[in-house]
Amino acid sequence: MSNIDDAASVLAHFNRLVAQGVVFYLDNQRRILHEDKGLNFEFRITAALTNKPSGTSLTPTTLPSAGVGDVYQPGSDISINNFAIGPVGDSHVLAFNKFCVVRPHMLLVTADGFRRQYEALDLHDLAAARHVMGSSFQGGGGGREYMMLYNCGVDAGCSRLHKHMQILPKPGNSIGGYRLWLDDTEDMVGAMIPFKHFLARFKDLPDANGLLRVYLSLLGNAQAALRDQGENKPGHAVAHNVVLTRRWMVVIPRRRAGVDGADANAAGMLGMVWLSDEDRLKKWLEVGPADVLTQCGVPDTR
């Protein structure tokens, strides 16, 4: 395992696992920039996602059987054997994602394998995410900024049942590069987003208690936006995505995972769409990227 407080060590560990064929990541990705209804999208097509599992049949009765090298803790469907970086407090473990589009792409999984991806985030989740985002990764690793993604529920694009967040490099602002829509502090782009999203900005990353207060407030708005979807199952939060950076948090209520084969997770709902092949890109373009996201979320009729 790597020292999670040494960004260079973590990146070197990631590179070794890629070279060994344990982690699937390819540099030769096809990158397509596309504009639709005033919004810029970045599509990345990579064969590294070919065998990534789908969440369409995600239930407690479909936990996987262990394959070669797989070790599952009780209740879990995520094997972190050979992928673990190290513990984050007593509540979480930081591990590499097996199927990657960015370098490095990490999972922050609960130490308890019975915690579920349909649960809302709690104080321990946000404290763990803040620790990773606000310490070494932020200050080291060539000055890269990291962000957290959470896909809560199948309709939000999750593919595994064991509760986990994703930690990955935040897109930069270089000329010709992709920029997250909500990095526009004037909210000019945000005003064009056609689905409901609930945003809070801050000067710097709040402490864990502050993050929890912000999250619960935004989640309450998401619940209100989905009130016509019916009652949630006991213990289930409404389907939603969370994206957290050092400067903002957004919660996006979700009605469905995809439209006609064009599926979106938290990254996709902000225009970063990761695909395994050209056929999936074709489905996105046939429906229209902005329309896919509108149908996956809750249309904003303002």
Secondary structure, DSSP 8 states (H G I E B T S, - for coil): ---TT-HHHHHHHHHHHHHTTSSB--S--EEEEEEETTEEEEEEE-GGGTT---STT--GGG-----TT----TT-S---TTTEEEEETTTEEEEE-SB-SSSS-EEEEESSTT-BTTS---HHHHHHHHHHHHTHHHHSTTT--EEEEEEESGGGT---SB-EEEEEE-----TTS---GGG-TT-TTGGG--B--EEEE-SS---HHHHHHHHHHHHHHHHHHTGGG----TT----EEEEE-SSEEEEEE-S-SEETTEE--TTGGGTEEEESSHHHHHHHHHH-HHHHHHHHS-B---
